[in-house]
Structure formats: structure tokens, C-alpha cells
């Protein structure tokens, strides 16, 4: 058999594991393959990944998105996703340095999981998704030969991935529901996708969106709750996931102002003269507000 006829071995071990199942693995600086996995990445970023990384690098979310990510689509309808950028002309992580990971304490959830993978599935007629885990054994990785055995639960705690999963869980459920619903939900509008991108990835832009006067015309939020959102990015993310459930699936968890639709219609009747950035922002926000009624 020629090399061209050979099918590359699948590194995923086909055994589903639970939190209390054990596996053998350890990664450390002294191992010969250290950082080898960072030289060939394909990392889908989650909302909390982006918050941690942009704060670590001292960037706005928009600056981080422009400089450190590439666009992708997460389903056949074009649900927008972001992947971590690689170095120009290579497959190595943009954050890889000669000394190792340059953002190690704020590395993405996918990096923390390695050499594990996680899959979330929702059984038919089940209201909640279920997580299961599997081992990934790539040829270059020597960590599986290290004499350390631990449970999935302990490894997740050691790697700090439990915090990431807790914050990202509602977002993952959104993506999973959209994928599993398929044609029953249909293709969201472009405005809904704009809102999905804003609430998922651009936390600074989403804060400006929620803090605008037009937002108060649509939603009836407790003033203290809104002040908390303006000051806490994790709370703002969680609120964004609730808003997306309302927009994408009609789950009414955020109270609307009783005259919201009337005010939007009245504003649309007014002549619009865009004279500055604020006016353009208001127009963009109006388009997003309109998606809430679609």
C-alpha cells in the first residue's frame, strides 16, 4: 500500500468517558514534545475565551477580534464563529513564543482541555444537554506515556476549565439548539446574526449597545441590574446569552417595555440625518432592535 492510499489514523479514542472515569496523561515543561500541539492549531473561541484574552493583552474586544481571530461559520446557515489566528504563513498559534504560551494563565478552554475533548448532546425529549469526554492521542504527544492517572473531574479542576464551561454553558446550549433544530427554526435573519456576533464576541460593543437610550425603549430592566451589567463583563455575557435565546428562539425571559414597538415605529418615521458617529451608531442599533420583533 502506498502512502497515498493510507488513511490517517484518527487521534480520537472512541470511548465516551464521564467525570469520574480515569485517564493517563501529563504535560509539563520537561517533556520532549512540549508546545508541539501549539504548532498546529484549529481553535474555535468561546465568548469567555475572548474576554480573558482581550483583557490579558490590554485590547478592546474589537481590537482583539481584528488582530487575533479569523472568521468561520458554525453551521450551514452561516452562524458566525471566531477561530484563534495562527502566525502568518504557518499553523502555529499566534500566542506561541520561544518560551511557550504567551497567555498561559488566560489560554482558551480548548487548550485547557487538551488532551481531552468534550461533546455535548441532547437526547430526544430531554430539556438539558449532556456532556461526555474522550481522549485525543496525537502521534507527537508523549504526555500519554507519563505515569500520571487522574479522573476527568480532577483534570478539569486542575486546568481551570470548569470556570470556562460554567460561563460558556448557556452559549454552547444556544449553538447546540440551533444545530439540532435545523429547518424547524430556519435561517436567522442577518440582523439576528449581527446581534449574535455582538453579544457573543464583542463585549465592549455589546456594553455600548445595552447602555444606549434606545435599549431602554425596548427592554424594562431594573436600574441596579443594568448598572451591574455595565461593570461586570461576565454578567454582561450571561445577559447576552439570555437575549439571544429571546431573539433566536422566542424564549421571553427579558421583560419588554409595553410601548416598545410603537416607539420604534415613531422613530423610523422621523427624518434621519447622519452627521456623526453617534448618529450612525444609533441607526445600526435600530436595525438590531428591529430583529427582536422578527
Phi, psi and omega in degrees: 000131179282164178300327182292336181275346184281138175267127180303139180294139177282121182286348182279122177282123189281052179230120178280135183239150175257177185300330183262003172283154184250153173214160183256120180186143170204133175245136179204166186297333183280353184281144188297332183265014186305129181072004178298323180295336181281352182271355179211087189249157171208079193250114172279125183272144175260166179304317182288329173306313185293319178299313181296317184289317182292326177290321178299320184272357179069036183244158166287163179298323180294319177297319179294315180302315183291324187262339190234005182226164171231147181287150171210173176243136185263353175204178183291346178269358178089023177303123189286137174229169177229134175248152178292132183290150173257166176297147182302128178079011180213177177254009182281147180300140180296339182264004181281129178241169177301335179271351182128203181293126181280353181227035194306314184290346178238024182295154182297163180300321181299323178290323180292327182287329187306133009259045172247158169234157178231143174228137177250131179227150177241118179289154180303134180068014177260134182281346186234152176274155181241136180264139170223163189231158177212156181268139176250119180244098177268151187302324185284342190277120179263358183296336180287347179268351180289140184279057176232125180240132179212163176282160174302318181301312182294322180294320179297319179294315180301321182274355179072020184276344180296323177296316179299314181296322180297315182288322184275355191302312182296326178293316178299322178296321176301310182296317180296317180295319179297317180294317185284333181284323177055231185297339181293332177267324180084177181281123176296156178290163177299326179293323177295321177294323176299316179293321177300314180297314182298311184286332183276320193239328185255076187295328178291318177293324179292324176299317178296322179297311181292328182279356184282153178301325180298329179295321179292337176288337183263317188245143180258088182257143173298132184304319180293320177299318180293322177297321178298319179298322182292339186252346186233111185292328178291316176298323179294320176300311182299321177295320178300322179294322176297317180297320180294323175300322181291319183286314187279326189235003177072021179278104188279086180251350180242124186292132177267151172292140184297334182249025185299312183296319181297318181293321179296317180296319180295321180293323179294333181285340182285143176295136183251122176240107183277109184250342182205182182300320181300320179293320179294322177297317180299320179295317179296320179295321177302319180297322179289320178301321180300328181294340181292339180259003183277000000 
